[in-house]
Amino acid sequence: MTELSFAAGSALRGFDVLVLPVEDHIDSGVLRTIIELNPAEHVLRPMRELMLSGYDWGDIGVGFGAIAALGLVALPLTARNYRSVYG
């Protein structure tokens, strides 16, 4: 397998995961709850909707909100960890 075909295959697999709405086919309440609590789902869902149906500013706002919330939590923790290791 050449490097180019491997890269193309990897890109296509990532595209399939991004575009196909998996949560519509899950009947388990527990798995649906896990999907809803996963922050990545709140970022990927607006991207998927943007590619499939166009702009929906509400979904895009939710995606930006999830990214901002993760940043507000992760950045101070990362800075504290960096200071404890290197400071």
C-alpha positions as CSV (number, residue, x, y, z in Angstrom):
1,M,0.0,0.0,0.0
2,T,1.4,3.3,-1.0
3,E,1.5,6.3,1.4
4,L,-0.9,8.2,-0.8
5,S,-3.5,5.5,-0.8
6,F,-3.1,5.1,2.9
7,A,-3.6,8.8,3.4
8,A,-6.7,8.8,1.1
9,G,-8.1,5.9,3.0
10,S,-7.6,7.5,6.3
11,A,-9.2,10.7,5.1
12,L,-12.2,8.9,3.8
13,R,-12.7,6.9,7.0
14,G,-12.6,10.2,9.0
15,F,-15.1,11.7,6.6
16,D,-17.5,8.8,7.0
17,V,-17.4,9.2,10.8
18,L,-17.9,12.9,10.5
19,V,-20.8,12.8,8.0
20,L,-22.8,9.8,9.0
21,P,-25.2,10.5,11.9
22,V,-24.6,7.5,14.1
23,E,-26.7,8.7,17.0
24,D,-29.9,8.4,14.9
25,H,-29.4,4.6,14.8
26,I,-28.8,4.0,18.5
27,D,-31.8,2.7,20.5
28,S,-30.0,2.3,23.9
29,G,-30.8,5.0,26.3
30,V,-27.4,4.6,28.1
31,L,-25.4,5.0,24.9
32,R,-27.5,8.0,23.9
33,T,-26.7,9.6,27.3
34,I,-23.0,8.9,26.8
35,I,-23.2,10.5,23.3
36,E,-25.0,13.6,24.7
37,L,-22.4,14.0,27.5
38,N,-19.4,13.7,25.1
39,P,-18.1,17.2,24.3
40,A,-16.8,16.0,20.9
41,E,-20.4,15.3,19.8
42,H,-21.3,18.9,20.4
43,V,-18.4,20.0,18.2
44,L,-18.9,17.4,15.4
45,R,-22.7,17.7,15.1
46,P,-22.6,21.4,13.9
47,M,-19.8,20.5,11.5
48,R,-21.8,17.6,10.1
49,E,-25.0,19.7,9.8
50,L,-23.0,22.5,8.1
51,M,-21.7,20.0,5.4
52,L,-25.1,18.3,4.9
53,S,-27.7,21.1,5.1
54,G,-26.0,24.5,5.3
55,Y,-25.8,27.1,8.0
56,D,-27.7,26.8,11.2
57,W,-26.4,29.5,13.5
58,G,-27.9,27.8,16.6
59,D,-26.0,24.6,16.0
60,I,-22.8,26.5,15.2
61,G,-23.2,28.5,18.4
62,V,-23.5,25.3,20.4
63,G,-20.3,24.0,18.8
64,F,-18.4,27.2,19.6
65,G,-19.8,27.2,23.1
66,A,-18.6,23.6,23.7
67,I,-15.1,24.6,22.4
68,A,-15.1,27.7,24.6
69,A,-16.2,25.7,27.7
70,L,-13.5,23.1,27.1
71,G,-11.0,25.8,26.7
72,L,-12.0,27.5,29.9
73,V,-11.6,24.3,31.8
74,A,-8.5,22.8,30.1
75,L,-6.3,25.9,29.7
76,P,-6.0,26.8,33.5
77,L,-5.5,23.1,34.3
78,T,-2.8,22.8,31.7
79,A,-1.1,26.0,32.9
80,R,-1.2,24.7,36.5
81,N,0.2,21.4,35.5
82,Y,3.0,23.1,33.4
83,R,4.0,25.2,36.4
84,S,4.0,22.3,38.8
85,V,6.3,20.3,36.4
86,Y,8.6,23.0,35.1
87,G,8.3,25.8,37.6
